[in-house]
Amino acid sequence: TGRGAGRGPMAAKVAALGDAVLREADVATLAEGAWVGDAAVAFWFEHLAQGPGGAPGLALLPPAVAFLAAFAEGDALAALLGPLDLAGQDLVLLPVNDNADVEAAGAGSHWSLLVYDRAGNTFHHLDPMEGDPNAARAAAMARNVASLLAGRGGRGRPGLETPKRLPKQTNGSDCGVFIMYYAEALCRGWAGPGSAFDSALAAARAADPADISALRGRVRRLVAELAAA
């Protein structure tokens, strides 16, 4: 499923939050049954970063940065991620999609979420679809960014785990909604007592599928409020 239609520089801007800009075509991806686009995920991540995701030690990468980080190497990767000081963050959330073509930044058809937990020096891959179809893409991203996230402290290469007992999507279009909800739950759990990954993951596992499905409406209402301001 393509993600870039109707997003030219002259497309009408609907709302902006920080560096995240939503245009009419981006808002359309929040409709029921639509595949959520990059800009909508970036907008939600920015919203979280200004709320529970703004807790010390927590970083959320927008999809465009995460996508480039999956392919960049050497100095290009360091230039991309270095200014973000990810080696100084304790929990880093990176959206993953199944697009393997760096020349097609608007492509892809499935979202998942890769999370780096510094305390355990471990990546955790949260895939909202049964069978974890993004496992290979997430593993490739983890290998590529491992040294910049883990730092140079001699801790060894981070592990990669797939958490069990997560709520899963039951259709072919809600993957983006699910990773947005996973991210929100992780941020809220992380902001709680202890700031431990286990408590953040417990919050994601406790998510009600009905609440996840309702997230599209919540984001649309947020967009409408900003547009009317």
DAQUI-V955033 format. One line per field, one symbol per residue. burial: + if it has 9 or more other C-alpha atoms within 8 Angstrom, else -. A space follows every 50 residues. Layout:
# DAQUI-V955033
burial: ???
This chain:
# DAQUI-V955033
burial: --+---+---+-+++++--++++++++-++---++++++++++++++++- -++++--++++++-++++++++----++-+++---+--+++++++++++- ----+-++++++++++++--+++++++++----++-++++++-+++++++ -------+-+-----++++---+++++++++++++++++++---+-+-++ +++++-+----++-++--++--++-+---
